Amino acid sequence: MKDSILKTLKQHKLHMTLIDPDKQAPEESADIACKACELGTDAIMVGGSTGVTQENLDGAVDRIKEACKLPVIYFPSGANAIARRCDAIYFMSMLNSRNVRNLTGEQSRGAPAIRKLGLETISMGYVIVAPGMKVGEVGEADLVLRDDIPRAVGYALVAEMFGMDLFYLEAGSGAPMPVPPEMVSAVRRSVRMPIVVGGGITDAGHVASLVSAGADIVVTGTLVENGAFEARLREIVDAVHEA
C-alpha cells in the first residue's frame, strides 16, 4: 500500500475519504465509500476519535471491502480495536500529545496484534493544529497554533528524521478552517516526505490553496457525514487531481 501511494504521487496528488464507523451503520459506510469511489477518491480511510469498537470497525471495513475495490486504510485512535481486513494501517504517533500513551503507549499495545495479523504498516507523524476539535481534546494535544509555523516545521523534521513515511497536519474534524497554507508551504520546503492535510476542508478553494502550498494527500471526512455530499466531494476530488 505504501509503495502504491508513493507511485501514484509521482503521477498526481491523492484524495482520501475518511469514514467514521461510529457515525453510521456498516451498510451506510459502504454506501458512502461506493459514492466516493464513483467520484474518484483514491482510498478509503476508516477511523474516528471516539466510539470506535471492534464490532463497528469490523462491520464497516467488511461492508466497504465487499462493496468497492478501493484500498482501505485504518486510521486508528488506539489499540482497543484493530481492523483485521484493512489493506494497511497508519502506524501513527501524535507527536504533540502531552500524554505518552498517544506517542508510543497505544502503539506498543497494538504492535503485537498488528504483527500477528500481518498487516502492512505505514508510519506517520501526526500533529494537531489549532483549533484541534475533538481529536485535539481526546489526544491531549499541545496544539500547534496557526501562526506558529516554526513549531510545525520542527515536528515535520522530527518525523522525517525518525524515518516516518508520512507527515499529517490535522486541524480536526469539523474545524472552521483548514491548516493554514503558509504552514503547509513552510513544511514542504523543510522535508521531502509526503504531507497529508486534513480537517476543515470543505470546498475546492481550500484544496487549491493547500495543494499549491505543497500538500500531497488531502483528506475529507465530515463532509461525507452530512447527507447529500456528492456535488461538493466531486469538486474537491477533481481539484486534488487537477492540481
C-alpha positions, 0 to 999 in steps of 0.5 A: 500500500505504501509503495502504491501511494508513493507511485501514484504521487509521482503521477498526481496528488491523492484524495482520501475519504475518511469514514467514521464507523461510529457515525453510521451503520456498516451498510451506510459506510459502504454506501458512502465509500461506493459514492466516493469511489464513483467520484474518484477518491483514491482510498478509503480511510476508516477511523474516528476519535471516539466510539470506535469498537471492534464490532463497528470497525469490523462491520464497516471495513467488511461492508466497504471491502465487499462493496468497492475495490478501493484500498482501505486504510485504518486510521486508528485512535488506539489499540482497543480495536484493530481492523483485521481486513484493512489493506494497511494501517497508519502506524501513527504517533501524535507527536504533540500529545502531552500524554505518552500513551498517544506517542508510543503507549497505544502503539506498543499495545497494538504492535503485537496484534498488528504483527500477528495479523500481518498487516502492512504498516505505514508510519506517520507523524501526526500533529494537531493544529489549532483549533484541534476539535475533538481529536485535539481534546481526546489526544491531549494535544499541545496544539500547534497554533496557526501562526506558529509555523516554526513549531510545525516545521520542527515536528515535520523534521522530527518525523522525517528524521525518525524515518516516518513515511508520512507527515499529517497536519490535522486541524480536526474534524469539523474545524472552521478552517483548514491548516493554514497554507503558509504552514503547509508551504513552510513544511514542504520546503523543510522535508521531502516526505509526503504531507497529508492535510486534513480537517476543515476542508470543505470546498475546492478553494481550500484544496487549491490553496493547500495543494499549491502550498505543497500538500500531497494527500488531502483528506475529507471526512465530515463532509461525507457525514452530512447527507447529500455530499456528492456535488461538493466531494466531486469538486474537491476530488477533481481539484486534488487531481487537477492540481 
